[in-house]
Amino acid sequence: MGKLREKISGCYRSMQGARDFANLRSVIAIARKQDWNVLETLASPIPGN
């Protein structure tokens, strides 16, 4: 997915932007595999913080 994103936009603006995108895609993929509601998962607080 990262390579597709890079091809669509041309490049990431920063390394941190690439990391943020990868983390977000990872959370979404896990939520889908676990059959969780993706929007609720993204809106929920991070455990331990």
C-alpha positions, 0 to 999 in steps of 0.5 A: 500500500505504501508504494501505491500511495507514493506513486499516486502522490509522487512522494511523501513530504517527510519521513514522519509522514511516511511513518504516520501513513504506515501506522494508520494503514496498519491499524486499519488492516488489523481492525478489518481482520478482527472485524472491528468497526474501523471508525470506532477503532480510530476514534478510541483512545490508545491503551496505556496513554 
